[in-house]
Amino acid sequence: MRLPAIPVPVPPDAHREGEADPGPHDLDLEHEASTLRLNAFRFVRRLRAQRAIDSMPDGQFAVMAVLRAHGSHTLTELAEHERVTAPSMNRIVNCLADGGYVRRVADEADRRKTNILLTEQGDAVVSETVRKREQWMMDALMELTPEERDTLAAASEIMGRIAKR
């Protein structure tokens, strides 16, 4: 389904000197990209609101989800995975450790390394958050027609491909 073409005003200085002004097709694509970005952002924000602990920031939950899915990690590995600095990840891990959601354990092969592990309490938070998010999704899908659900399934596959770029 194509979105209706809506002219998007482009400021005169929005394009580099020497570049051609965008044609109508470019404006359609720009509008589609903008609409998709805004709706995807609103959707993700609503989905992320479904969590076991309302006060837990998304970054902390993301770290626990990584540990649950992939097992123990070093602080550096977690920082690289989440694309944050090591000091930022250290603050996140400290908060999670203070709450009893993760613990630090010396690496058996290299005592200089410390691994971060998810505790039972952390696993329970991840499980409950995933349950709430799945329920929210199922409730939303139940309100749609079969055709709309098929469209979302196709869009989900496409968005997954885009996300891997």
Backbone hydrogen bonds, N-H to C=O, Kabsch-Sander energy under -0.5 kcal/mol:
donor,donor_aa,acceptor,acceptor_aa,energy
6,I,4,P,-0.5
14,A,11,P,-2.1
15,H,12,P,-0.6
19,E,16,R,-2.0
27,L,23,G,-1.8
28,D,24,P,-2.2
29,L,25,H,-2.4
30,E,26,D,-2.5
31,H,27,L,-2.4
32,E,28,D,-2.6
33,A,29,L,-2.7
34,S,30,E,-2.4
35,T,31,H,-2.8
36,L,32,E,-2.6
37,R,33,A,-2.5
38,L,34,S,-2.5
39,N,35,T,-2.5
40,A,36,L,-2.8
41,F,37,R,-2.4
42,R,38,L,-2.4
43,F,39,N,-2.4
44,V,40,A,-2.7
45,R,41,F,-2.5
46,R,42,R,-2.1
47,L,43,F,-2.5
48,R,44,V,-3.1
49,A,45,R,-1.1
50,Q,47,L,-1.5
51,R,49,A,-1.1
54,D,52,A,-0.5
56,M,53,I,-1.6
61,F,57,P,-1.9
62,A,58,D,-2.8
63,V,59,G,-1.7
64,M,60,Q,-2.0
65,A,61,F,-2.6
66,V,62,A,-2.2
67,L,63,V,-2.3
68,R,64,M,-2.3
69,A,65,A,-2.4
70,H,66,V,-2.9
71,G,67,L,-1.7
73,H,116,I,-1.4
75,L,114,T,-0.6
78,L,74,T,-2.4
79,A,75,L,-2.6
80,E,76,T,-2.5
81,H,77,E,-2.6
82,E,78,L,-2.6
83,R,79,A,-0.7
83,R,80,E,-0.5
84,V,79,A,-2.3
89,M,85,T,-2.4
90,N,86,A,-2.6
91,R,87,P,-1.8
92,I,88,S,-2.0
93,V,89,M,-3.0
94,N,90,N,-2.6
95,C,91,R,-2.2
96,L,92,I,-2.3
97,A,93,V,-3.0
98,D,94,N,-2.7
99,G,95,C,-1.6
100,G,97,A,-1.2
101,Y,96,L,-2.7
102,V,96,L,-0.8
103,R,117,L,-2.3
105,V,115,N,-2.7
107,D,110,D,-0.5
107,D,113,K,-2.6
113,K,110,D,-2.3
115,N,105,V,-3.5
116,I,73,H,-3.5
117,L,103,R,-2.8
117,L,115,N,-0.5
119,T,101,Y,-2.5
123,D,119,T,-2.6
124,A,120,E,-2.2
125,V,121,Q,-1.7
126,V,122,G,-2.2
127,S,123,D,-2.8
128,E,124,A,-2.5
129,T,125,V,-2.3
130,V,126,V,-2.7
131,R,127,S,-2.4
132,K,128,E,-2.5
133,R,129,T,-2.4
134,E,130,V,-2.7
135,Q,131,R,-2.4
136,W,132,K,-2.3
137,M,133,R,-2.3
138,M,134,E,-2.8
139,D,135,Q,-2.7
140,A,136,W,-2.1
141,L,137,M,-2.8
142,M,138,M,-2.2
143,E,139,D,-0.7
143,E,140,A,-0.9
144,L,141,L,-1.6
149,R,145,T,-2.3
150,D,146,P,-2.2
151,T,147,E,-2.3
152,L,148,E,-2.4
153,A,149,R,-2.3
154,A,150,D,-2.2
155,A,151,T,-2.6
156,S,152,L,-2.8
157,E,153,A,-1.7
158,I,154,A,-2.0
159,M,155,A,-3.1
160,G,156,S,-2.2
161,R,157,E,-1.7
162,I,158,I,-2.4
163,A,159,M,-2.6
164,K,160,G,-1.0
165,R,162,I,-1.6
